């Protein structure tokens, strides 16, 4: 069952960077709601309430009820959350996309790998996940929180692909041949760099320098 949440918003008539900074100083987050050929409407959301809502949901896959002023709530997806790159906890802007119960939407859903692969458990391999989300087309009421993929049977050198994943009541949009994960052989420690070996001769290597008298004896 998809997650649900409610967000309260208010229409705003001022836009632009200056107005947005003023709103954020007042504890508000500027946003916009659009969709279904409706003209985009600029809104504001309470910062504290928004943070509290986001803590309890998966923003990318949750249909939220957006109540704007005294209007009846509309259902929407959070399409984008812009954050301050220097302060990731600070939300700068929110995009809301209105949805209809009978119209399919396209969303990115996280992939959860389930189990410990045979190649990891018994042969010391490493599970390498390369695709963390899948794009699906689905009705808003059927959006899954995630897509599970059982990897327990994977051996060394084996992989699972998009074609191996299933999403009930949804159509996966990614190319079927894309790899989601694989089990790779364990990394071996790098061998030390070879050192130059001294050839063994019939006479031992002379460690000390000869004394002057030895040199004289050698010349005679």
Steps between C-alpha positions, in 0.01 A plus 500: 500500500650837402588749768279804551557840656342845511671830424344839567589785265402857429496692174761773462502794264867594526765301313869541430820452700441793731150386593623144550773613741245702696274197529779275620599751766137491618507119534329427167604298195403628154354248261295449188219261408424408139361222281201413278534807279426721799709817526776461760411660833757638742447382858668512839538220752588509867863390538458313830187318388663404168808355671277302736304358207809406301649310794217247492471431126694411189456829316555363150228234522239650735177656379427799727176686556575869443254737666537851354329768709128417525485279189428128502827302519655372177728200466854565388848353475808683626693529176801691629645625826773759456744518790781738591823328380687634804218421746320187372251521783367832370227469237502778240206405278245224443331392175161328530334318211124446520387148411169333423400159627424371149810639325834320505814680613870428458704474818839369613471221756793372710627144452553294817725195472383214723717218637870414496624362167647149496818642347538737794407257777701200382770632271596842637362699206376859513147613410523803272178701442516740207133596455324631809166616357266388224271726300144371489168606350214443743173635634554728803317264733724207403843661545717253695734623771780291346569205272656190657750278322603166654874450445561189715561273200772713339843342465835653411476672162120493488274805472137607511350731242199729462319213327524302824310763702123513534273783613136399553250722317787703350711501184876527539638754253875424520667294228467127586870427438625750759678331792372576849760309699764229473726290718866554428799295609679612816783740445841347556771696676744659263826312478802700619702662225781267387843589634821461305663170588875468520637211299680241708864458396766261610661775710316690778416864438756735650323718753787720622722716286855363468772675694773679306751224570252245365474702180876504467519126546236452233699707245821304544 
